[in-house]
C-alpha cells in the first residue's frame, strides 16, 4: 500500500511540474512583443514570402510576427484610411509608386534609416522617398497560353483585333495596382487624350475588370479569358511550380510599365524598431531571395538574381522613367477612366 501511495505521489508531482512548466512557457510566450505586418494576400498568405520571412525573423527577434491580410495591394490604402491606428500595423507592405503620394497625404509615416543600399541602377530612382523603400519590382505585360490564339498581339492596337472580343481579363485601376499600371501604360504610350479614346474602343474587348489581380488571373487560368494583364514572371511561376511551359509573357512594341512595391512604417507603430528590423530582413540577401522565389518578382538588391531563371526575364524593354504621380493626378486619371467605363467620355 505504501508503495502504491508513493507511486501515485510521484505521478501527481510529475503532472504538477508539467503543468507549471507549460504555464511558465505560455507566460513567457505571451510576454513577447508582437509585430503586426499589414500586406496583400498573395504576400502574407500560405504560398507567399510572408510565412518564410516570419519564420526567419522570429528566430532572432525575440518577438512574434502577426500578419494582417489586406486582399489586393490596391485595397491597402483604403483600409489604412478607414481603420487608421486601430489597424495596429507596425509595417505596411505592398504599396506601389502610384500609392505613395496618397499614402503620405492620408497618413503619417516614420522616416527609415536603412543606410546605403546596393540596388540595381534601375531601382535607384525609386529610392527618392525617405518614408518608403522598394523591396521588389516587376514588368507587366499580357500573358497567354500557347495555342490559345491564332497570333500573339505585339502592340496595344493589336488588342483591338476582332478575335479578342471579350477575351481579355483586366483589373479595375480603382482597386488594383496592376489595373492602374495598365491605365498608366496606355496614356503614356499614346498620350492622354488618344489613350482614353483607345480605352473606349478596348471596352468591348474586355471580358471583365476584376477588383484584384488574383481575380483576373483566376479567370484566365480557368480558361474564361485568353489574355490576362500580369507580370513577365508569371509564366516562370507555372514552369517552376506546376512544371507547365504552356504560358507565355508577350513582348510588346511599346516599352512595358514597371511596378515597384514599397514597404513603410506608419507613425502610429507600436513596435517601430522591430518594424525596421523586419524591413532590414526583407532587404537582406536571404530575404530578397525569399521574396523573389515566392512572390515571383525581381529583387531590388544586387547579387540575388544572378544565375537564376529570373535573370534573363529582366532584359525586357521597359519604360525608363519611374514616375511618382501626385494623389490629385491619380484621382483625376481614375475619374476619366470611370467616365470611359460608363460610356461618358468627353
C-alpha positions in Angstrom: 0.0 0.0 0.0 2.9 2.4 0.9 4.5 1.7 -2.5 1.2 2.5 -4.2 0.8 5.8 -2.3 4.4 6.7 -3.1 3.9 5.8 -6.8 0.7 8.0 -7.0 2.5 10.9 -5.3 5.3 10.7 -7.9 2.8 10.7 -10.8 0.9 13.7 -9.3 4.1 15.6 -8.7 5.2 15.0 -12.3 1.8 16.2 -13.6 2.0 19.3 -11.4 5.5 20.2 -12.7 4.5 19.6 -16.3 1.5 21.9 -15.9 3.7 24.5 -14.1 6.3 24.4 -16.9 3.7 24.7 -19.6 2.2 27.7 -17.8 5.6 29.4 -17.4 6.3 28.8 -21.1 2.9 30.2 -22.1 3.5 33.3 -19.9 7.0 33.8 -21.5 5.5 33.4 -24.9 2.7 35.9 -24.1 5.3 38.4 -22.8 7.0 38.5 -26.2 6.1 41.6 -28.3 4.0 41.0 -31.4 4.9 42.9 -34.6 1.9 43.3 -36.9 2.6 43.3 -40.6 -0.1 44.5 -43.0 0.1 43.3 -46.6 -1.8 41.9 -49.5 -3.0 38.3 -49.6 -0.5 36.8 -52.0 2.4 38.2 -49.9 1.1 37.2 -46.5 -0.7 34.0 -47.5 0.4 30.4 -47.2 2.2 30.3 -50.6 3.7 33.8 -50.4 7.0 35.0 -48.9 5.4 36.2 -45.7 5.4 32.9 -43.8 9.1 32.2 -44.5 10.1 35.8 -43.6 8.1 35.4 -40.4 9.9 32.1 -39.6 13.4 33.7 -40.2 12.6 36.8 -38.2 11.2 35.0 -35.2 14.5 33.0 -34.9 16.3 36.1 -33.7 13.9 38.9 -32.9 12.6 37.6 -29.6 9.1 38.5 -30.8 6.1 37.2 -32.6 5.0 38.2 -36.1 1.3 38.5 -37.0 0.0 39.2 -40.5 -3.0 41.4 -41.3 -4.2 40.4 -44.7 -5.4 43.2 -47.0 -6.6 41.4 -50.1 -5.1 43.1 -53.2 -2.4 45.8 -52.9 -4.9 48.3 -54.2 -7.1 47.8 -51.1 -4.3 48.6 -48.6 -4.7 52.3 -48.6 -8.4 52.1 -48.3 -8.2 50.0 -45.2 -5.5 52.3 -43.7 -7.6 55.3 -44.3 -10.7 53.7 -42.7 -9.2 51.9 -39.8 -6.1 54.0 -39.2 -4.3 53.4 -35.9 -7.0 50.8 -34.9 -5.5 48.5 -37.5 -2.4 48.1 -35.3 0.0 47.8 -38.2 3.8 48.2 -37.5 4.8 47.6 -41.1 2.8 48.1 -44.3 3.9 46.0 -47.3 2.7 46.3 -50.9 2.1 50.0 -51.8 3.3 50.8 -55.4 4.6 54.1 -56.9 1.0 55.3 -57.6 0.1 54.9 -53.9 2.9 56.9 -52.3 1.6 60.4 -52.7 -1.8 59.5 -51.4 -0.3 57.4 -48.6 1.8 60.4 -47.4 -1.2 62.8 -47.7 -3.5 60.5 -45.7 -1.2 59.0 -43.1 1.9 60.0 -41.1 4.9 57.7 -41.7 8.2 57.1 -39.8 11.4 58.0 -41.7 13.5 55.0 -42.5 17.2 54.7 -41.6 18.5 51.8 -43.7 21.9 53.1 -44.8 23.4 52.7 -48.2 21.6 50.1 -50.3 23.4 48.2 -53.1 20.5 48.2 -55.5 20.3 47.9 -59.3 20.6 51.1 -61.3 17.1 50.8 -62.5 15.9 50.8 -58.9 17.7 53.9 -57.7 15.0 56.4 -58.9 12.6 54.6 -56.6 14.8 55.4 -53.6 13.9 59.1 -53.6 11.4 58.8 -50.8 12.6 58.7 -47.1 9.4 57.1 -45.8 9.3 54.1 -48.2 11.8 51.7 -49.7 11.2 49.3 -52.6 11.6 45.6 -51.8 10.9 44.1 -55.3 9.8 45.2 -58.8 8.3 43.7 -61.9 7.5 44.5 -65.5 3.9 43.9 -66.6 2.6 42.7 -70.0 -0.1 40.3 -71.3 0.2 36.6 -70.6 -1.5 33.9 -72.7 -1.2 30.2 -73.4 0.4 28.5 -76.4 -2.2 27.5 -78.9 -5.0 29.8 -77.5 -4.7 32.5 -80.1 -4.1 32.4 -83.9 -1.5 35.1 -83.4 0.0 36.9 -80.5 -0.7 40.6 -80.1 2.5 42.6 -80.4 1.1 46.1 -79.7 -1.7 47.8 -77.8 -3.5 48.3 -81.1 -3.4 44.5 -81.7 -5.6 44.1 -78.7 -8.5 45.6 -80.7 -8.5 42.6 -83.1 -12.0 41.1 -83.6 -10.9 37.6 -82.4 -10.0 39.0 -79.0 -13.5 40.4 -78.3 -14.5 39.5 -74.7 -11.3 37.5 -74.3 -9.1 39.9 -72.3 -9.0 39.9 -68.4 -8.1 43.2 -66.9 -8.1 44.7 -63.4 -10.0 47.7 -62.2 -7.5 50.6 -61.7 -9.6 52.0 -58.9 -8.9 48.9 -56.7 -6.0 47.1 -58.3 -2.3 48.1 -58.6 -1.9 46.2 -62.0 -5.1 47.9 -63.2 -3.6 51.3 -62.5 -0.3 50.2 -64.2 -2.3 49.3 -67.4 -4.1 52.7 -67.4 -0.7 54.4 -67.0 0.9 52.3 -69.7 -1.8 53.3 -72.2 -1.8 57.0 -71.6 2.0 57.2 -71.5 2.3 55.2 -74.7 -0.4 57.0 -76.7 -0.8 60.4 -74.9 -3.6 61.1 -72.5 -6.4 62.1 -74.9 -5.6 59.4 -77.5 -5.1 56.9 -74.7 -8.6 57.4 -73.3 -10.1 57.2 -76.8 -8.2 53.9 -77.2 -9.6 52.7 -73.9 -13.1 53.4 -75.1 -12.5 51.1 -78.1 -11.0 48.5 -75.8 -14.0 48.2 -73.6 -15.7 45.8 -76.0 -12.7 43.5 -75.9 -12.5 43.1 -72.2 -14.1 40.1 -70.6 -14.2 41.8 -67.2 -12.4 44.4 -65.0 -11.7 42.4 -61.8 -11.2 44.2 -58.5 -7.9 42.4 -57.9 -5.0 40.8 -59.8 -5.8 37.4 -58.4 -9.4 37.5 -59.5 -8.4 38.5 -63.1 -5.7 35.8 -63.2 -8.2 33.2 -61.9 -10.5 33.9 -64.9 -7.5 33.3 -67.2 -6.3 30.1 -65.5 -9.9 28.8 -65.6 -9.9 29.5 -69.3 -12.6 32.1 -69.2 -10.2 34.5 -70.9 -7.5 34.1 -73.4 -5.3 37.0 -72.3 -4.6 38.5 -68.8 -2.6 41.5 -67.8 0.1 40.2 -65.5 3.8 40.0 -64.9 6.6 38.9 -67.2 7.5 36.4 -64.5 4.0 34.8 -64.4 5.0 32.0 -66.9 8.0 31.2 -64.8 5.7 30.5 -61.8 3.8 27.9 -63.9 7.0 26.4 -65.1 8.6 26.0 -61.7 5.5 25.3 -59.5 3.4 23.3 -62.0 6.0 22.1 -64.5 3.9 23.7 -67.2 5.6 25.5 -70.0 2.4 26.5 -71.9 2.3 30.0 -70.6 3.8 32.9 -72.5 4.5 36.6 -71.5 4.2 38.6 -74.6 6.8 41.2 -75.8 5.1 44.4 -76.9 6.3 47.2 -79.2 5.5 49.7 -76.5 8.0 49.7 -73.6 6.5 47.8 -70.7 5.5 49.6 -67.4 7.4 48.8 -64.3 5.8 48.3 -60.9 7.8 48.9 -57.7 6.4 47.6 -54.4 7.3 49.5 -51.3 7.3 48.9 -47.6 6.9 51.6 -44.9 6.3 52.0 -41.1 3.3 54.1 -40.1 3.9 56.8 -37.4 1.4 55.1 -35.1 3.5 51.9 -35.0 3.8 50.2 -31.6 6.9 48.2 -32.2 8.7 50.6 -34.6 12.3 49.4 -34.1 11.2 45.8 -34.7 9.4 47.1 -37.8 12.7 48.5 -39.1 14.5 45.2 -38.3 11.8 43.4 -40.3 12.4 45.7 -43.3 16.2 45.0 -43.0 15.4 41.3 -43.2 13.4 41.9 -46.4 16.3 43.7 -48.0 18.9 41.2 -46.8 20.2 38.6 -49.4 18.2 35.9 -47.6 15.0 38.0 -47.5 15.4 39.1 -51.1 15.8 35.5 -52.3 12.6 34.5 -50.4 10.7 37.4 -51.9 12.0 36.7 -55.4 11.2 33.0 -55.3 7.8 33.2 -53.5 6.5 36.5 -54.9 7.8 35.9 -58.4 9.1 39.4 -58.6 12.6 40.8 -59.3 14.8 41.7 -56.2 16.0 45.2 -55.8 19.3 44.3 -54.3 22.3 43.2 -56.4 23.7 39.7 -56.1 20.5 37.8 -55.6 19.1 37.2 -59.1 22.3 36.4 -60.9 22.5 32.8 -62.2 18.8 32.2 -61.6 15.9 31.7 -64.0 14.7 35.2 -63.2 17.8 36.9 -64.6 17.0 36.6 -68.4 13.5 37.9 -67.8 14.8 41.2 -66.7 16.0 42.0 -70.2 12.6 43.1 -71.4 12.1 46.6 -72.9 10.6 48.8 -70.1 9.8 52.4 -69.5 12.9 54.2 -68.4 11.2 56.7 -66.1 9.9 55.9 -62.6 7.1 58.5 -62.1 5.6 59.2 -58.7 2.2 60.8 -59.6 0.5 63.1 -57.1 -2.6 61.9 -55.4 -4.6 64.5 -57.3 -3.3 63.3 -60.6 -4.0 59.7 -59.8 -7.6 60.7 -58.8 -8.0 62.8 -62.0 -7.0 59.9 -64.2 -9.2 57.5 -62.4 -12.2 59.8 -62.8 -11.5 59.9 -66.6 -11.3 56.1 -66.6 -14.6 55.9 -64.8 -16.2 58.1 -67.4 -14.9 55.9 -70.2 -16.1 52.8 -68.3 -19.6 54.3 -68.1 -19.5 55.4 -71.7 -19.3 59.1 -70.8 -16.0 60.0 -72.5 -15.8 63.8 -73.1 
